[in-house]
Amino acid sequence: MGWFNFFTQEIAIDLGTANTLIIHKDQVVVDEPSIIAIERSTGKVIAIGHEAMQMFGKENDNIKTIRPLKDGVIADFHAAEHMIRGMIKKINKSGKSYSQIRMVICIPSGITEVEKRAVKDSADRAGGKEIYMIHEPMAAAVGIGIDVTEPMGNMVIDIGGGTSEIAVIALGGIVCDQSIRTAGDEFNMDISEYMKRQHNLLCGERTAEKIKINVGSALTELDNPPEDYAVYGRDLMTGIPKQVFVSYSEIALALDKSLVKLEEAILKALENTPPELAADIYQTGIHLTGGGALLRGLDKRLSAKTKLPVHVAEDPLRAVVRGTGIALKNIGKFKFLMTN
């Protein structure tokens, strides 16, 4: 066993639509955007992660940036393989190579068999010899310290970049779940559309993301409101670059349509919950994880809608990868949660 471990590298991967996080030896060693830049003429990979993100939306004719994941699943198989391989290389800066790589990768709960196969094949071609997969809501629950094996109902909502995963967990399994494609990317599109419609300003995806981080809100009235944010883009009427200021209450209106979809999915999941577990959830409340959990006032909005306590996880962005890391470390204990 000792010899096997010596030649085996163990990594836990949260392969997200927006960000990829990797845990190695109990440390988050990679936390980078899920994006890759390729040279069109040669097909050579120029940059991965942060470096590629700097190029996003600013490419010339010879550079192409690709986000290999869309809606939580692999949309570009070739780019995903190169991205995973590049991210793994970032761990091995010492140059030490391993003959075996054991990976635990988290996947959306609503994933199809074909999509699951794409994740497995990409990981396999990137050097994975032993590959396990764990559902995101389950990994999130483990990551925030819930004992998933207990006969106690817990509701976990993981709002990522491509999907929002809503799951009721008990006895080490997902009892009922909803996986919707309304998440961070959809919020960015809403903001972009709003800026176009309301301010005649054309802004890119990266700018929309910055607006969401700086003044994104789920409520039109907040106790501690952020200051208005300066947005730069192209005026649709004149074609000249201009600056406008947006407030958090404007962004709350822009996001309202998508947040209503999220609320409907949560209510549907609660409707499908067995009565004994519903009684548990009344006491334990709802747990929010993922980047979307950082949206100002979201917990209050969901609490008002469901009449249940809503808890935002500590460091929600890393809850899923932490849970995946715990599952990897205690693979014997958590193997029943994983699929090959």
VENQUINOR-V607730 format. One record per backbone hydrogen bond with DSSP energy under -1.0 kcal/mol. CO is the residue of the C=O (numbers start at 1). NH is the residue of the N-H. E is the energy in kcal/mol with one decimal. If there is no record, write none. Layout:
BEGIN
co=CO nh=NH e=E
co=CO nh=NH e=E
END
This chain:
BEGIN
co=1 nh=5 e=-2.5
co=2 nh=6 e=-1.8
co=3 nh=7 e=-1.5
co=7 nh=100 e=-1.7
co=9 nh=102 e=-3.0
co=11 nh=104 e=-1.8
co=12 nh=23 e=-2.7
co=13 nh=106 e=-1.9
co=14 nh=16 e=-1.4
co=14 nh=21 e=-1.8
co=18 nh=34 e=-2.4
co=19 nh=16 e=-1.3
co=20 nh=32 e=-2.2
co=21 nh=14 e=-2.9
co=22 nh=29 e=-2.0
co=22 nh=30 e=-1.5
co=23 nh=12 e=-2.3
co=24 nh=27 e=-1.2
co=27 nh=24 e=-2.6
co=27 nh=29 e=-1.1
co=30 nh=22 e=-2.4
co=32 nh=20 e=-3.3
co=33 nh=35 e=-2.0
co=35 nh=49 e=-2.4
co=36 nh=66 e=-3.2
co=37 nh=46 e=-2.9
co=37 nh=47 e=-1.3
co=38 nh=64 e=-2.9
co=39 nh=43 e=-2.8
co=44 nh=39 e=-2.9
co=47 nh=37 e=-3.1
co=49 nh=53 e=-2.2
co=50 nh=54 e=-1.6
co=55 nh=58 e=-2.7
co=60 nh=63 e=-1.2
co=62 nh=40 e=-3.1
co=64 nh=38 e=-3.2
co=66 nh=36 e=-2.4
co=68 nh=75 e=-3.5
co=68 nh=76 e=-1.9
co=70 nh=73 e=-1.9
co=73 nh=70 e=-3.0
co=76 nh=80 e=-2.3
co=77 nh=81 e=-2.1
co=78 nh=82 e=-1.8
co=79 nh=83 e=-2.4
co=80 nh=84 e=-2.8
co=81 nh=85 e=-2.3
co=82 nh=86 e=-2.5
co=83 nh=87 e=-2.5
co=84 nh=88 e=-2.3
co=85 nh=89 e=-2.0
co=86 nh=90 e=-1.2
co=88 nh=91 e=-1.1
co=88 nh=92 e=-1.4
co=91 nh=93 e=-1.6
co=92 nh=95 e=-1.3
co=100 nh=9 e=-2.6
co=101 nh=129 e=-2.4
co=101 nh=130 e=-1.8
co=102 nh=11 e=-2.7
co=103 nh=132 e=-2.7
co=104 nh=13 e=-3.0
co=105 nh=134 e=-2.2
co=107 nh=136 e=-2.7
co=108 nh=111 e=-1.2
co=112 nh=116 e=-2.3
co=113 nh=117 e=-2.2
co=114 nh=118 e=-1.8
co=115 nh=119 e=-1.7
co=116 nh=120 e=-2.3
co=117 nh=121 e=-3.0
co=118 nh=122 e=-2.2
co=119 nh=123 e=-2.3
co=120 nh=124 e=-2.4
co=121 nh=125 e=-2.6
co=122 nh=126 e=-1.2
co=123 nh=128 e=-2.6
co=124 nh=127 e=-1.4
co=130 nh=103 e=-3.0
co=132 nh=105 e=-2.8
co=133 nh=339 e=-2.5
co=134 nh=107 e=-2.3
co=135 nh=139 e=-2.4
co=136 nh=140 e=-2.9
co=137 nh=141 e=-2.2
co=138 nh=142 e=-2.2
co=139 nh=143 e=-2.5
co=140 nh=144 e=-1.6
co=141 nh=146 e=-2.4
co=142 nh=145 e=-1.3
co=146 nh=148 e=-1.3
co=147 nh=150 e=-1.3
co=148 nh=172 e=-4.0
co=150 nh=152 e=-2.2
co=150 nh=171 e=-2.3
co=154 nh=169 e=-3.2
co=155 nh=287 e=-2.7
co=156 nh=167 e=-2.5
co=157 nh=289 e=-3.0
co=158 nh=165 e=-2.9
co=159 nh=292 e=-2.5
co=160 nh=184 e=-2.6
co=161 nh=185 e=-3.2
co=163 nh=160 e=-2.4
co=164 nh=180 e=-2.3
co=165 nh=158 e=-2.9
co=166 nh=178 e=-2.8
co=167 nh=156 e=-2.7
co=168 nh=175 e=-2.8
co=169 nh=154 e=-1.9
co=170 nh=173 e=-1.4
co=173 nh=170 e=-2.2
co=176 nh=168 e=-2.6
co=178 nh=166 e=-3.1
co=180 nh=164 e=-2.8
co=183 nh=187 e=-2.2
co=184 nh=188 e=-2.1
co=185 nh=189 e=-2.0
co=186 nh=190 e=-2.3
co=187 nh=191 e=-2.3
co=188 nh=192 e=-2.4
co=189 nh=193 e=-2.7
co=190 nh=194 e=-2.3
co=191 nh=195 e=-2.5
co=192 nh=196 e=-1.8
co=193 nh=197 e=-2.7
co=194 nh=198 e=-3.4
co=195 nh=199 e=-1.4
co=195 nh=201 e=-2.1
co=200 nh=236 e=-3.0
co=202 nh=234 e=-2.1
co=204 nh=208 e=-2.2
co=205 nh=209 e=-2.1
co=206 nh=210 e=-1.9
co=207 nh=211 e=-2.4
co=208 nh=212 e=-2.3
co=209 nh=213 e=-2.2
co=210 nh=214 e=-2.5
co=211 nh=215 e=-3.2
co=212 nh=216 e=-1.4
co=229 nh=246 e=-2.4
co=231 nh=244 e=-2.5
co=233 nh=242 e=-2.9
co=234 nh=202 e=-3.0
co=235 nh=239 e=-2.4
co=240 nh=235 e=-2.4
co=242 nh=233 e=-2.1
co=244 nh=231 e=-3.6
co=246 nh=229 e=-2.7
co=247 nh=251 e=-1.6
co=248 nh=252 e=-2.1
co=249 nh=253 e=-1.5
co=250 nh=254 e=-2.0
co=251 nh=255 e=-2.2
co=255 nh=259 e=-2.4
co=256 nh=260 e=-2.2
co=257 nh=261 e=-1.4
co=258 nh=262 e=-1.9
co=259 nh=263 e=-2.3
co=260 nh=264 e=-2.4
co=261 nh=265 e=-2.0
co=262 nh=266 e=-2.1
co=263 nh=267 e=-2.5
co=264 nh=268 e=-2.1
co=265 nh=269 e=-2.2
co=266 nh=270 e=-2.4
co=267 nh=271 e=-2.0
co=268 nh=272 e=-1.7
co=274 nh=278 e=-2.2
co=275 nh=279 e=-1.9
co=276 nh=280 e=-1.2
co=277 nh=281 e=-2.5
co=278 nh=282 e=-1.7
co=280 nh=284 e=-3.0
co=281 nh=285 e=-2.8
co=286 nh=311 e=-3.5
co=287 nh=157 e=-3.1
co=288 nh=313 e=-2.7
co=289 nh=159 e=-2.5
co=290 nh=293 e=-1.5
co=291 nh=294 e=-1.7
co=292 nh=295 e=-1.7
co=295 nh=298 e=-2.0
co=296 nh=218 e=-3.1
co=297 nh=301 e=-2.3
co=298 nh=302 e=-2.7
co=299 nh=303 e=-2.1
co=300 nh=304 e=-2.3
co=301 nh=305 e=-1.7
co=302 nh=306 e=-2.6
co=303 nh=307 e=-2.1
co=309 nh=286 e=-2.8
co=311 nh=288 e=-3.3
co=315 nh=318 e=-1.5
co=316 nh=290 e=-2.0
co=318 nh=322 e=-2.5
co=319 nh=323 e=-2.2
co=320 nh=324 e=-2.3
co=321 nh=325 e=-2.4
co=322 nh=326 e=-2.3
co=323 nh=327 e=-2.3
co=324 nh=328 e=-1.9
co=325 nh=329 e=-2.4
co=326 nh=330 e=-2.3
co=330 nh=334 e=-2.3
co=334 nh=337 e=-2.0
co=335 nh=338 e=-1.5
co=339 nh=133 e=-2.9
END
